[in-house]
Amino acid sequence: MELGLANRKRQKRVYATAVLFFGPMTAKKAPMSAKKAKAKKQAASKPSKAVIGTTAKKPAKAAKVARAVGPGADPKRVAAILAKLDEAYPTATCELIHESPFQLLISTILSAQTTDVRVNEVTRTLYKKYPNPEALVYANPRELEQDIRPTGFFRNKTKSIMGASKGIIENFGGQVPRTMEEILTLPGGESLSVYLVA
């Protein structure tokens, strides 16, 4: 079975489980301040696809949920659950330290089966040594393995990092792809937390 298909099926199960666990919900809307209304209007005028390296809002949750949940689940209920999660965790941010979309992509590859704290420790020196995709493509694999060894699974992560860097250079002109579909074409992309990067 294709790994992307397995991830989509797993995501549908998670949403369905959330809906079953939380039961029927009604979302209470608080009065919106003028500042929030203006920000919401500006967000609506932006492109519907989230772009790497920006803080653009993701597509409308109800439409996204309707596609992801599938038959048998009420998209409005799932949207209400997601709204409650946003309300409960309004300041949720990415814990991976990065200065560019490329660094976030590499940090995400390294984050598999390890903590964000460990990844941040490793990348502190890694990005000084390998500042761009070109540096990683021409890196000595054994040396890179030793640099990322503390994150675990360092041999597979080395292949993914070097492959993703090569794909970025060859297929995207040295720039990190800007859509989820393009990121999934990179080696290591199928195991990434693509939602984090996209």
C-alpha positions as CSV (number, residue, x, y, z in Angstrom):
1,M,0.0,0.0,0.0
2,E,1.3,3.5,-0.9
3,L,2.5,5.3,2.2
4,G,0.6,8.5,1.4
5,L,-2.6,6.5,1.1
6,A,-1.9,4.9,4.5
7,N,-1.4,8.3,6.1
8,R,-4.6,9.6,4.6
9,K,-6.5,6.6,6.0
10,R,-4.9,7.0,9.4
11,Q,-5.8,10.7,9.4
12,K,-9.5,9.8,8.6
13,R,-9.5,7.4,11.5
14,V,-8.1,10.1,13.8
15,Y,-10.8,12.6,12.8
16,A,-13.5,9.9,13.2
17,T,-12.2,9.0,16.6
18,A,-12.1,12.6,17.7
19,V,-15.7,13.0,16.5
20,L,-16.8,9.8,18.4
21,F,-14.8,10.8,21.5
22,F,-16.1,14.4,21.8
23,G,-19.7,13.7,20.7
24,P,-22.0,16.5,19.5
25,M,-20.7,19.9,20.0
26,T,-22.0,23.4,19.4
27,A,-19.4,26.0,18.7
28,K,-20.1,29.3,20.6
29,K,-18.9,32.3,18.7
30,A,-17.7,35.2,20.8
31,P,-18.2,38.7,19.5
32,M,-15.4,39.5,17.1
33,S,-13.4,42.7,17.6
34,A,-12.8,45.1,14.8
35,K,-9.1,44.1,14.7
36,K,-9.9,40.4,14.4
37,A,-12.5,41.0,11.8
38,K,-10.0,43.0,9.7
39,A,-7.4,40.2,10.1
40,K,-10.0,37.6,9.1
41,K,-10.9,39.6,6.0
42,Q,-7.3,39.9,5.0
43,A,-6.7,36.2,5.5
44,A,-9.7,35.4,3.3
45,S,-8.2,37.5,0.5
46,K,-4.9,35.5,0.5
47,P,-4.4,32.4,-1.6
48,S,-6.1,29.2,-0.4
49,K,-2.9,27.1,-0.3
50,A,-0.6,27.7,2.6
51,V,2.9,28.5,1.5
52,I,6.1,27.3,3.2
53,G,7.9,30.0,5.2
54,T,4.7,32.2,5.6
55,T,2.1,32.6,8.2
56,A,-0.7,32.5,5.7
57,K,-3.9,30.9,7.1
58,K,-4.6,27.4,6.0
59,P,-7.6,26.8,3.7
60,A,-11.1,27.1,5.3
61,K,-11.3,24.4,7.9
62,A,-14.8,23.2,7.1
63,A,-13.9,22.5,3.5
64,K,-10.6,20.9,4.5
65,V,-12.4,18.7,7.1
66,A,-15.1,17.7,4.6
67,R,-12.5,16.2,2.3
68,A,-10.4,14.6,5.1
69,V,-13.2,13.1,7.2
70,G,-15.0,11.2,4.6
71,P,-18.5,9.7,4.7
72,G,-20.2,9.1,8.0
73,A,-18.7,12.0,9.9
74,D,-20.3,15.4,10.2
75,P,-17.7,18.0,8.9
76,K,-19.4,20.7,11.1
77,R,-18.8,18.7,14.2
78,V,-15.1,18.1,13.3
79,A,-14.8,21.8,12.5
80,A,-16.2,22.6,15.9
81,I,-13.7,20.3,17.5
82,L,-10.8,21.9,15.6
83,A,-12.1,25.3,16.6
84,K,-12.2,24.2,20.3
85,L,-8.6,23.0,20.0
86,D,-7.6,26.4,18.4
87,E,-9.3,28.1,21.3
88,A,-7.6,25.9,23.9
89,Y,-4.2,26.3,22.4
90,P,-4.1,29.8,20.7
91,T,-0.4,30.2,20.9
92,A,0.7,26.9,19.5
93,T,3.9,27.3,17.6
94,C,6.6,25.2,16.0
95,E,9.2,24.3,18.5
96,L,11.8,23.5,15.8
97,I,14.3,26.4,15.5
98,H,14.7,27.5,11.9
99,E,15.5,30.6,9.9
100,S,14.4,29.4,6.5
101,P,12.0,27.0,4.8
102,F,15.0,24.8,4.0
103,Q,16.1,24.6,7.6
104,L,12.5,23.7,8.7
105,L,12.4,20.9,6.1
106,I,15.6,19.4,7.3
107,S,14.6,19.8,11.0
108,T,11.3,18.0,10.2
109,I,13.2,15.1,8.6
110,L,15.5,14.9,11.7
111,S,12.5,15.1,14.1
112,A,11.3,11.5,13.3
113,Q,11.4,9.4,16.5
114,T,13.2,12.0,18.6
115,T,12.4,15.2,20.5
116,D,12.4,18.7,19.2
117,V,14.9,19.6,21.9
118,R,17.4,17.0,20.5
119,V,16.8,18.2,17.0
120,N,17.5,21.8,18.0
121,E,20.7,20.8,19.7
122,V,21.9,19.0,16.6
123,T,20.8,21.7,14.1
124,R,22.6,24.4,16.0
125,T,25.9,23.2,14.5
126,L,24.5,21.5,11.5
127,Y,23.2,24.6,9.8
128,K,26.6,26.4,10.3
129,K,28.3,23.5,8.6
130,Y,25.7,22.9,5.9
131,P,23.9,26.3,5.2
132,N,22.1,25.3,2.0
133,P,21.0,22.4,-0.2
134,E,24.1,22.5,-2.2
135,A,26.3,21.9,0.8
136,L,24.3,18.9,1.8
137,V,24.2,17.3,-1.6
138,Y,28.0,17.3,-1.7
139,A,28.5,16.4,1.9
140,N,30.4,13.3,2.9
141,P,27.6,10.8,4.0
142,R,29.7,9.3,6.8
143,E,30.5,12.8,8.2
144,L,26.8,13.8,8.0
145,E,25.8,10.6,9.7
146,Q,28.1,11.5,12.6
147,D,26.7,15.0,12.8
148,I,23.1,13.8,13.1
149,R,23.7,10.6,15.0
150,P,22.2,11.9,18.3
151,T,18.8,12.1,16.6
152,G,18.7,8.3,16.0
153,F,18.1,6.5,12.7
154,F,20.9,8.5,11.4
155,R,21.6,6.4,8.3
156,N,18.1,6.7,6.9
157,K,17.9,10.3,7.9
158,T,21.2,11.0,6.0
159,K,19.7,9.4,2.9
160,S,16.5,11.4,3.2
161,I,18.3,14.7,3.8
162,M,20.8,14.3,1.0
163,G,18.0,13.0,-1.4
164,A,15.7,15.9,-0.4
165,S,18.5,18.4,-1.0
166,K,19.3,16.9,-4.4
167,G,15.6,17.0,-5.3
168,I,15.4,20.6,-4.3
169,I,18.4,21.5,-6.5
170,E,17.4,19.4,-9.5
171,N,13.6,19.9,-9.6
172,F,13.0,23.2,-7.9
173,G,16.0,25.4,-8.7
174,G,17.4,25.3,-5.2
175,Q,14.2,26.6,-3.5
176,V,12.1,24.5,-1.2
177,P,8.8,23.6,-2.9
178,R,5.9,25.7,-1.9
179,T,3.0,23.2,-1.9
180,M,2.3,20.0,-0.1
181,E,2.1,18.0,-3.3
182,E,5.6,19.2,-4.4
183,I,7.1,18.4,-1.0
184,L,5.8,14.9,-1.2
185,T,7.8,14.3,-4.3
186,L,11.1,14.8,-2.4
187,P,12.9,11.7,-1.0
188,G,11.9,11.6,2.7
189,G,8.8,13.7,2.0
190,E,6.4,10.8,2.5
191,S,7.6,10.4,6.1
192,L,7.7,14.1,6.8
193,S,5.3,16.0,8.9
194,V,4.3,17.8,5.7
195,Y,1.5,19.6,7.5
196,L,4.1,21.3,9.6
197,V,6.1,22.5,6.6
198,A,3.3,23.4,4.3
